[in-house]
Amino acid sequence: MRQPLLTLLPAALVAALFLSFGAIGGEPAPLAGPTNPVVTVDPDDQGQWFASPNGNAKLLKLAEGKNAFFAAIALEPGAAVPFHRDDTEEYLLIMEGGGALTLDGHTYDLTEGSVVYMRPGAEVAYLNGPEETVAFQIFAGPKPARKYDAWTSRKDDPEVVFEEVRYLVDTLRISEKVYMAEWDVFIPAPRCPGPPVGADKRPFAGDCAKDYTDWLYFDVVDTPCEVRIETSPGKYGGDFDIWAECDLDGDGVRSIIHANRADKARLTSPAEVR
């Protein structure tokens, strides 16, 4: 019986292959296939991710033909894939994160750089670890990928909009910490793009935009929220607070998403506001 292949790729190769996958939504990703054999994926373009019905996974379709299906898939921390069997060979390349893969009765620890081969009809289950896992997935025959047809971009779903906002706020949080490591200071940013803000996305514009785009490692091009950052001195280099105020469901009432140095983005307004 052919055994699964679990190898750790050189870090440089992993870095070379990695694309910057982002939040659900965006424009449809280029899909290579028989009628469109060559496409270009922009590493800075989030593309259109499709969310699983339970919201614990998302998929970016990259290529599909008569004999194969190729995609990127991201799993939330702690997400579980129940036991199942697919009719074709399947391959995975773990780009980020990892967890426990049970394959034909054996359990393997997957980490960044693990490569997995699964035979047709293999019994497979997976439990994701404490971090998001991003992987490339190939089916040697596109039939098993039909299960993804029920996944949707759900751009207008308040839960999906919230995930986009959370991604934005966590990006700002990481940028603050990187800025502190480089310059020994956190940097504030004013309320932007300024009122009034509805459910539709609007670009950061005017004088306030400069305070965000000049010091981010990549520009924040649009947001469905007003965002502001306040900083304060402290014993261990100070702290910062990031607030995003958003009308997630278009009812005219704003939700508040907050992050600081210690905590990732989370909803701090009452859940029913969403």
C-alpha atoms as a printed R data frame, in Angstrom:
    type eleno elety resid chain resno       x      y       z
1   ATOM     1    CA   MET     A     1   0.000  0.000   0.000
2   ATOM     2    CA   ARG     A     2   1.281  3.402  -0.887
3   ATOM     3    CA   GLN     A     3   2.133  5.420   2.235
4   ATOM     4    CA   PRO     A     4   1.399  9.115   2.883
5   ATOM     5    CA   LEU     A     5   4.323 11.404   2.197
6   ATOM     6    CA   LEU     A     6   5.076 13.743   5.104
7   ATOM     7    CA   THR     A     7   8.170 15.857   4.533
8   ATOM     8    CA   LEU     A     8   9.362 19.235   5.745
9   ATOM     9    CA   LEU     A     9  10.174 21.509   2.829
10  ATOM    10    CA   PRO     A    10  13.023 24.032   3.038
11  ATOM    11    CA   ALA     A    11  11.782 27.284   4.533
12  ATOM    12    CA   ALA     A    12  12.866 29.214   1.437
13  ATOM    13    CA   LEU     A    13  10.687 27.030  -0.796
14  ATOM    14    CA   VAL     A    14   7.717 27.450   1.497
15  ATOM    15    CA   ALA     A    15   8.193 31.212   1.486
16  ATOM    16    CA   ALA     A    16   8.480 31.251  -2.299
17  ATOM    17    CA   LEU     A    17   5.209 29.340  -2.720
18  ATOM    18    CA   PHE     A    18   3.198 31.202  -0.091
19  ATOM    19    CA   LEU     A    19   0.505 33.653  -1.225
20  ATOM    20    CA   SER     A    20  -1.094 36.280   1.023
21  ATOM    21    CA   PHE     A    21  -4.558 34.834   1.499
22  ATOM    22    CA   GLY     A    22  -7.132 37.128   3.078
23  ATOM    23    CA   ALA     A    23 -10.738 37.540   4.047
24  ATOM    24    CA   ILE     A    24 -13.858 36.167   2.403
25  ATOM    25    CA   GLY     A    25 -15.091 38.288  -0.475
26  ATOM    26    CA   GLY     A    26 -13.173 40.220  -3.106
27  ATOM    27    CA   GLU     A    27 -13.276 39.701  -6.855
28  ATOM    28    CA   PRO     A    28 -13.427 36.191  -8.356
29  ATOM    29    CA   ALA     A    29  -9.986 34.621  -8.369
30  ATOM    30    CA   PRO     A    30  -8.472 33.645 -11.724
31  ATOM    31    CA   LEU     A    31  -9.288 29.982 -12.386
32  ATOM    32    CA   ALA     A    32  -6.955 28.096 -14.694
33  ATOM    33    CA   GLY     A    33  -8.578 25.416 -16.814
34  ATOM    34    CA   PRO     A    34  -9.105 24.036 -20.324
35  ATOM    35    CA   THR     A    35 -10.492 27.291 -21.703
36  ATOM    36    CA   ASN     A    36  -8.148 29.522 -19.708
37  ATOM    37    CA   PRO     A    37  -4.847 27.643 -19.361
38  ATOM    38    CA   VAL     A    38  -2.647 30.437 -17.978
39  ATOM    39    CA   VAL     A    39  -3.686 32.901 -15.262
40  ATOM    40    CA   THR     A    40  -1.823 35.155 -12.862
41  ATOM    41    CA   VAL     A    41  -2.648 35.347  -9.165
42  ATOM    42    CA   ASP     A    42  -1.618 38.635  -7.600
43  ATOM    43    CA   PRO     A    43  -0.062 37.897  -4.153
44  ATOM    44    CA   ASP     A    44  -1.488 41.208  -2.909
45  ATOM    45    CA   ASP     A    45  -5.022 40.390  -4.122
46  ATOM    46    CA   GLN     A    46  -7.216 38.595  -1.616
47  ATOM    47    CA   GLY     A    47  -9.349 37.068  -4.338
48  ATOM    48    CA   GLN     A    48 -12.778 35.552  -3.765
49  ATOM    49    CA   TRP     A    49 -12.875 33.076  -0.906
50  ATOM    50    CA   PHE     A    50 -15.828 30.745  -0.432
51  ATOM    51    CA   ALA     A    51 -16.898 29.953   3.129
52  ATOM    52    CA   SER     A    52 -17.994 26.575   4.454
53  ATOM    53    CA   PRO     A    53 -21.564 26.378   5.813
54  ATOM    54    CA   ASN     A    54 -20.288 26.266   9.415
55  ATOM    55    CA   GLY     A    55 -17.862 29.155   8.843
56  ATOM    56    CA   ASN     A    56 -14.817 27.174  10.028
57  ATOM    57    CA   ALA     A    57 -13.106 26.992   6.637
58  ATOM    58    CA   LYS     A    58 -12.738 28.952   3.420
59  ATOM    59    CA   LEU     A    59 -11.565 28.037  -0.067
60  ATOM    60    CA   LEU     A    60  -9.873 29.887  -2.935
61  ATOM    61    CA   LYS     A    61 -10.278 28.010  -6.237
62  ATOM    62    CA   LEU     A    62  -7.169 28.212  -8.417
63  ATOM    63    CA   ALA     A    63  -7.437 25.657 -11.251
64  ATOM    64    CA   GLU     A    64  -9.753 22.900 -12.466
65  ATOM    65    CA   GLY     A    65  -9.667 20.546 -15.431
66  ATOM    66    CA   LYS     A    66 -10.958 17.110 -16.401
67  ATOM    67    CA   ASN     A    67  -8.364 15.303 -14.300
68  ATOM    68    CA   ALA     A    68  -7.528 17.595 -11.358
69  ATOM    69    CA   PHE     A    69  -8.711 20.347  -9.031
70  ATOM    70    CA   PHE     A    70  -6.320 22.818  -7.349
71  ATOM    71    CA   ALA     A    71  -7.224 25.241  -4.544
72  ATOM    72    CA   ALA     A    72  -6.029 26.985  -1.413
73  ATOM    73    CA   ILE     A    73  -7.918 26.200   1.772
74  ATOM    74    CA   ALA     A    74  -7.808 27.871   5.193
75  ATOM    75    CA   LEU     A    75  -9.103 26.356   8.438
76  ATOM    76    CA   GLU     A    76  -9.979 28.237  11.609
77  ATOM    77    CA   PRO     A    77  -8.179 27.323  14.875
78  ATOM    78    CA   GLY     A    78  -9.672 24.133  16.317
79  ATOM    79    CA   ALA     A    79 -11.721 23.379  13.192
80  ATOM    80    CA   ALA     A    80 -12.551 19.689  12.720
81  ATOM    81    CA   VAL     A    81 -13.000 17.799   9.453
82  ATOM    82    CA   PRO     A    82 -15.014 14.621  10.223
83  ATOM    83    CA   PHE     A    83 -14.123 11.174   8.885
84  ATOM    84    CA   HIS     A    84 -14.829 10.908   5.174
85  ATOM    85    CA   ARG     A    85 -13.639  9.211   1.984
86  ATOM    86    CA   ASP     A    86 -12.965 10.765  -1.430
87  ATOM    87    CA   ASP     A    87 -12.939  8.848  -4.710
88  ATOM    88    CA   THR     A    88  -9.645 10.225  -6.019
89  ATOM    89    CA   GLU     A    89  -6.113 10.819  -4.878
90  ATOM    90    CA   GLU     A    90  -5.680 13.969  -2.805
91  ATOM    91    CA   TYR     A    91  -2.556 15.982  -2.011
92  ATOM    92    CA   LEU     A    92  -1.971 18.701   0.586
93  ATOM    93    CA   LEU     A    93   0.891 21.132   1.118
94  ATOM    94    CA   ILE     A    94   0.697 22.863   4.499
95  ATOM    95    CA   MET     A    95   1.857 26.451   4.057
96  ATOM    96    CA   GLU     A    96   1.008 27.738   7.531
97  ATOM    97    CA   GLY     A    97  -0.287 26.237  10.784
98  ATOM    98    CA   GLY     A    98  -0.965 22.546  11.208
99  ATOM    99    CA   GLY     A    99  -2.850 19.952  13.212
100 ATOM   100    CA   ALA     A   100  -3.552 16.245  13.578
101 ATOM   101    CA   LEU     A   101  -4.392 14.205  10.457
102 ATOM   102    CA   THR     A   102  -5.893 10.732  10.911
103 ATOM   103    CA   LEU     A   103  -5.380  8.707   7.750
104 ATOM   104    CA   ASP     A   104  -6.392  5.043   7.456
105 ATOM   105    CA   GLY     A   105  -6.112  4.571  11.219
106 ATOM   106    CA   HIS     A   106  -2.790  6.360  11.693
107 ATOM   107    CA   THR     A   107  -2.446  9.872  13.120
108 ATOM   108    CA   TYR     A   108   0.170 12.307  11.841
109 ATOM   109    CA   ASP     A   109   1.160 15.742  13.150
110 ATOM   110    CA   LEU     A   110   1.119 18.219  10.274
111 ATOM   111    CA   THR     A   111   3.255 21.340  10.455
112 ATOM   112    CA   GLU     A   112   4.328 24.084   8.057
113 ATOM   113    CA   GLY     A   113   5.927 22.358   5.065
114 ATOM   114    CA   SER     A   114   4.208 18.968   5.507
115 ATOM   115    CA   VAL     A   115   3.220 17.269   2.252
116 ATOM   116    CA   VAL     A   116   0.447 14.662   2.328
117 ATOM   117    CA   TYR     A   117  -0.614 11.967  -0.159
118 ATOM   118    CA   MET     A   118  -4.028 10.335   0.304
119 ATOM   119    CA   ARG     A   119  -5.018  7.307  -1.777
120 ATOM   120    CA   PRO     A   120  -8.457  7.034  -3.414
121 ATOM   121    CA   GLY     A   121 -10.995  5.888  -0.827
122 ATOM   122    CA   ALA     A   122  -8.742  6.606   2.164
123 ATOM   123    CA   GLU     A   123 -10.514  7.204   5.477
124 ATOM   124    CA   VAL     A   124  -9.502 10.706   6.544
125 ATOM   125    CA   ALA     A   125 -10.219 13.104   9.421
126 ATOM   126    CA   TYR     A   126  -8.443 16.232  10.580
127 ATOM   127    CA   LEU     A   127  -8.356 18.351  13.746
128 ATOM   128    CA   ASN     A   128  -6.771 21.756  13.306
129 ATOM   129    CA   GLY     A   129  -4.334 23.151  15.848
130 ATOM   130    CA   PRO     A   130  -4.524 26.438  17.782
131 ATOM   131    CA   GLU     A   131  -3.590 28.600  14.763
132 ATOM   132    CA   GLU     A   132  -5.182 29.109  11.367
133 ATOM   133    CA   THR     A   133  -3.958 26.541   8.843
134 ATOM   134    CA   VAL     A   134  -3.470 27.474   5.190
135 ATOM   135    CA   ALA     A   135  -2.795 24.714   2.653
136 ATOM   136    CA   PHE     A   136  -2.728 24.003  -1.062
137 ATOM   137    CA   GLN     A   137  -5.088 21.149  -1.987
138 ATOM   138    CA   ILE     A   138  -5.130 19.007  -5.135
139 ATOM   139    CA   PHE     A   139  -7.677 16.350  -6.111
140 ATOM   140    CA   ALA     A   140  -6.454 14.078  -8.932
141 ATOM   141    CA   GLY     A   141  -9.905 14.217 -10.458
142 ATOM   142    CA   PRO     A   142 -12.292 17.101  -9.697
143 ATOM   143    CA   LYS     A   143 -15.278 15.016  -8.519
144 ATOM   144    CA   PRO     A   144 -14.582 15.383  -4.738
145 ATOM   145    CA   ALA     A   145 -14.419 19.161  -5.147
146 ATOM   146    CA   ARG     A   146 -18.149 19.214  -5.934
147 ATOM   147    CA   LYS     A   147 -18.716 19.322  -2.168
148 ATOM   148    CA   TYR     A   148 -17.437 22.903  -2.323
149 ATOM   149    CA   ASP     A   149 -20.290 23.931  -4.637
150 ATOM   150    CA   ALA     A   150 -22.426 24.524  -1.528
151 ATOM   151    CA   TRP     A   151 -19.840 26.968  -0.166
152 ATOM   152    CA   THR     A   152 -20.555 30.620  -0.851
153 ATOM   153    CA   SER     A   153 -18.764 33.954  -0.836
154 ATOM   154    CA   ARG     A   154 -21.603 35.355   1.352
155 ATOM   155    CA   LYS     A   155 -20.313 38.896   0.900
156 ATOM   156    CA   ASP     A   156 -23.461 40.440   2.376
157 ATOM   157    CA   ASP     A   157 -23.683 38.125   5.402
158 ATOM   158    CA   PRO     A   158 -23.017 40.155   8.594
159 ATOM   159    CA   GLU     A   159 -20.839 37.330   9.892
160 ATOM   160    CA   VAL     A   160 -18.680 37.499   6.771
161 ATOM   161    CA   VAL     A   161 -18.447 41.298   6.926
162 ATOM   162    CA   PHE     A   162 -17.384 40.924  10.565
163 ATOM   163    CA   GLU     A   163 -14.619 38.512   9.527
164 ATOM   164    CA   GLU     A   164 -13.385 41.052   6.971
165 ATOM   165    CA   VAL     A   165 -13.337 43.777   9.615
166 ATOM   166    CA   ARG     A   166 -11.613 41.491  12.110
167 ATOM   167    CA   TYR     A   167  -8.952 40.769   9.491
168 ATOM   168    CA   LEU     A   168  -8.449 44.505   8.938
169 ATOM   169    CA   VAL     A   169  -8.168 45.278  12.664
170 ATOM   170    CA   ASP     A   170  -5.783 42.385  13.294
171 ATOM   171    CA   THR     A   171  -3.656 43.606  10.388
172 ATOM   172    CA   LEU     A   172  -3.420 47.015  12.037
173 ATOM   173    CA   ARG     A   173  -2.608 45.335  15.368
174 ATOM   174    CA   ILE     A   174   0.284 43.382  13.849
175 ATOM   175    CA   SER     A   175   1.559 46.507  12.108
176 ATOM   176    CA   GLU     A   176   1.589 48.399  15.427
177 ATOM   177    CA   LYS     A   177   3.667 45.667  17.056
178 ATOM   178    CA   VAL     A   178   6.095 45.587  14.128
179 ATOM   179    CA   TYR     A   179   6.376 49.378  14.258
180 ATOM   180    CA   MET     A   180   7.153 49.201  17.994
181 ATOM   181    CA   ALA     A   181   9.879 46.609  17.370
182 ATOM   182    CA   GLU     A   182  11.483 48.914  14.808
183 ATOM   183    CA   TRP     A   183  10.967 52.354  16.366
184 ATOM   184    CA   ASP     A   184  10.256 51.732  20.077
185 ATOM   185    CA   VAL     A   185   6.934 53.534  19.884
186 ATOM   186    CA   PHE     A   186   3.331 52.900  18.894
187 ATOM   187    CA   ILE     A   187   1.713 55.296  16.475
188 ATOM   188    CA   PRO     A   188  -1.837 56.709  16.697
189 ATOM   189    CA   ALA     A   189  -4.127 57.243  13.743
190 ATOM   190    CA   PRO     A   190  -7.250 59.427  13.570
191 ATOM   191    CA   ARG     A   191 -10.827 58.416  12.856
192 ATOM   192    CA   CYS     A   192 -11.055 57.469   9.207
193 ATOM   193    CA   PRO     A   193 -12.722 57.658   6.715
194 ATOM   194    CA   GLY     A   194 -15.010 59.820   8.821
195 ATOM   195    CA   PRO     A   195 -18.811 59.988   9.176
196 ATOM   196    CA   PRO     A   196 -21.294 59.163   7.906
197 ATOM   197    CA   VAL     A   197 -20.557 55.461   7.413
198 ATOM   198    CA   GLY     A   198 -23.124 52.926   6.275
199 ATOM   199    CA   ALA     A   199 -22.806 49.288   5.334
200 ATOM   200    CA   ASP     A   200 -21.082 50.001   2.015
201 ATOM   201    CA   LYS     A   201 -17.317 49.993   1.784
202 ATOM   202    CA   ARG     A   202 -15.573 53.314   1.251
203 ATOM   203    CA   PRO     A   203 -11.851 53.957   0.785
204 ATOM   204    CA   PHE     A   204  -9.742 55.663   3.396
205 ATOM   205    CA   ALA     A   205  -9.511 59.127   1.890
206 ATOM   206    CA   GLY     A   206  -8.345 62.626   2.713
207 ATOM   207    CA   ASP     A   207  -5.775 63.640   5.310
208 ATOM   208    CA   CYS     A   208  -6.578 60.768   7.649
209 ATOM   209    CA   ALA     A   209  -5.659 58.134   5.057
210 ATOM   210    CA   LYS     A   210  -2.029 59.226   5.131
211 ATOM   211    CA   ASP     A   211  -1.754 58.276   8.798
212 ATOM   212    CA   TYR     A   212  -2.674 54.685   7.942
213 ATOM   213    CA   THR     A   213  -1.059 53.980   4.584
214 ATOM   214    CA   ASP     A   214   2.334 55.576   5.296
215 ATOM   215    CA   TRP     A   215   3.278 53.158   8.070
216 ATOM   216    CA   LEU     A   216   1.439 49.959   7.150
217 ATOM   217    CA   TYR     A   217   3.447 47.256   5.432
218 ATOM   218    CA   PHE     A   218   0.632 47.043   2.903
219 ATOM   219    CA   ASP     A   219  -2.034 49.651   2.265
220 ATOM   220    CA   VAL     A   220  -5.537 49.418   3.667
221 ATOM   221    CA   VAL     A   221  -7.503 50.148   0.521
222 ATOM   222    CA   ASP     A   222 -11.051 50.047   1.810
223 ATOM   223    CA   THR     A   223 -13.109 49.281   4.879
224 ATOM   224    CA   PRO     A   224 -16.803 49.159   5.802
225 ATOM   225    CA   CYS     A   225 -15.991 50.949   9.069
226 ATOM   226    CA   GLU     A   226 -14.649 54.020  10.732
227 ATOM   227    CA   VAL     A   227 -11.328 53.073  12.278
228 ATOM   228    CA   ARG     A   228  -9.202 54.884  14.853
229 ATOM   229    CA   ILE     A   229  -6.085 54.051  16.873
230 ATOM   230    CA   GLU     A   230  -5.164 55.543  20.248
231 ATOM   231    CA   THR     A   231  -1.862 55.002  22.040
232 ATOM   232    CA   SER     A   232  -0.872 55.387  25.690
233 ATOM   233    CA   PRO     A   233   2.447 55.263  27.580
234 ATOM   234    CA   GLY     A   234   3.155 52.385  29.925
235 ATOM   235    CA   LYS     A   235   5.730 50.475  31.905
236 ATOM   236    CA   TYR     A   236   6.454 48.034  29.096
237 ATOM   237    CA   GLY     A   237   6.541 50.389  26.155
238 ATOM   238    CA   GLY     A   238   2.952 51.518  26.274
239 ATOM   239    CA   ASP     A   239  -0.218 50.167  24.746
240 ATOM   240    CA   PHE     A   240  -2.566 50.875  21.886
241 ATOM   241    CA   ASP     A   241  -6.279 50.477  21.243
242 ATOM   242    CA   ILE     A   242  -7.829 49.965  17.825
243 ATOM   243    CA   TRP     A   243 -11.553 50.541  17.337
244 ATOM   244    CA   ALA     A   244 -13.604 49.839  14.238
245 ATOM   245    CA   GLU     A   245 -17.210 51.033  14.257
246 ATOM   246    CA   CYS     A   246 -19.266 49.298  11.599
247 ATOM   247    CA   ASP     A   247 -22.851 48.855  10.502
248 ATOM   248    CA   LEU     A   248 -22.396 45.142   9.798
249 ATOM   249    CA   ASP     A   249 -25.962 44.332   8.776
250 ATOM   250    CA   GLY     A   250 -27.121 47.620   7.259
251 ATOM   251    CA   ASP     A   251 -29.692 48.429   9.957
252 ATOM   252    CA   GLY     A   252 -28.134 51.799  10.832
253 ATOM   253    CA   VAL     A   253 -26.751 50.632  14.201
254 ATOM   254    CA   ARG     A   254 -22.993 50.300  14.558
255 ATOM   255    CA   SER     A   255 -21.092 47.401  16.040
256 ATOM   256    CA   ILE     A   256 -17.735 47.965  17.738
257 ATOM   257    CA   ILE     A   257 -14.710 45.751  17.072
258 ATOM   258    CA   HIS     A   258 -11.727 46.341  19.377
259 ATOM   259    CA   ALA     A   259  -8.121 45.148  19.649
260 ATOM   260    CA   ASN     A   260  -5.106 46.134  21.730
261 ATOM   261    CA   ARG     A   261  -1.547 45.008  22.307
262 ATOM   262    CA   ALA     A   262  -2.583 41.912  24.257
263 ATOM   263    CA   ASP     A   263  -5.817 40.925  22.528
264 ATOM   264    CA   LYS     A   264  -6.778 40.221  18.935
265 ATOM   265    CA   ALA     A   265  -9.833 41.813  17.347
266 ATOM   266    CA   ARG     A   266 -13.141 40.928  18.985
267 ATOM   267    CA   LEU     A   267 -16.708 42.210  18.993
268 ATOM   268    CA   THR     A   268 -17.263 44.330  22.102
269 ATOM   269    CA   SER     A   269 -20.784 45.620  21.385
270 ATOM   270    CA   PRO     A   270 -23.814 43.444  22.245
271 ATOM   271    CA   ALA     A   271 -24.166 40.501  19.886
272 ATOM   272    CA   GLU     A   272 -27.703 41.513  18.913
273 ATOM   273    CA   VAL     A   273 -26.365 44.780  17.470
274 ATOM   274    CA   ARG     A   274 -25.021 42.797  14.560
